[in-house]
Amino acid sequence: MNGKPLTVRTDLSPGELRRFSRREPDRAAAARMQAIANALEGMTRAEAARLAGMERQALRDAVVRYNAEGLAGLHDRPRPGPKSRLTEDQHEQLRQLVLDGPDVEATGLSAWTLAELCREVEARWGVHYHEGHMSKLMRKLGLSRQKARPSHPKADPAAREAFTKGGFRRTGPHRGGASRQTPDAVVSAALCSSRHHPAVRV
């Protein structure tokens, strides 16, 4: 790129920049330090960038940030995550909804499942979530899932009651079969208990 010479601050010498680059775990930031050191030693912008494995425009951008912020400016900016589809107020309402549990008479549910929460959120706020995304949202809100205990499809309620009272009686022939698992319920348990600087031109 042919442009006006860039002014580079010189409060750190090329040797100091190279020492910092050798200790820098961020490879991109280390390369920018090396490129700026090259430029301070008198190399052309193109050569300084090439030897550091970058383009001239990338070196120019690095110099601008270095002049403004020093070494901190040579690190990549944090990238913002995707914008939440629910507002903070809606997050609070959703969390309280889970804490309160479903209205058994109105919904027929004894506990919220991820699928039911997805339907509830879409009905209330018109926002569609997949169950996997809803699971992540629950963790973000400090909520976790509780595994339902498996129940044999041929289990005898009377036999279970007798067993819990200290007795057991067989009411019919035993038949094998796969256990039945009810959907995981979302419960209100917290997760895991979320000046002026001298310069040269290049």
C-alpha positions, 0 to 999 in steps of 0.5 A: 500500500502506498500511503503517507508515512506512519508515525510510530511511538518509540517509548519501547525500543525494537529490542524491548518489543521483540522481548515482549513478543517472545513472552506473548502467548497471543500469536497475533499480538506477538506478530504485530509486536515483531512487525512494529519492531521491524518498522522501528529498525528502518524497514519499509512497511511492506518488508516489516509486515512480510517478515512478521507474516502479515499484510501492510494494511494489517501493520498499519492498523496495528500501528494506529492501535499501538500509538493509541493504546500501547501494547494493549492495543495489539491484542484482538478486540473481544467479540460480542456474543449474539444478542439475546432474543429476550430482554433482561426483564423477560429473562427475570420473568422466565426465571420466576416462571420456572421457580414458581412451576407450572399451573397444574390445573391449567397445563397438566404439568407437574414440572417444566420440561425444556420442550414445554418451556420452549412452547411457553416462551413462544406463546408469551413473547413470540420467540422460538427456541430449540431445546438445546438453546433453552437448556443453555438459557436455563444454565445462564439463569442459574437453573438446572435439570433434574433427571426423573427416576425410571419407571417400569411400564408394568410397575404395580402401584400397590406393590410399590406402596407395600414395599415402602411400608416394609412389605412386598407382595406380587400381584401378578406374573413378572414380565420383562420390559424396557424401563420408561423415562419421563422427560427431564424436569427443569428445577430451581437448583443453582448450577454446581450447588455464572502523555505524549510519546516520541515517534518515528515515521515509517 
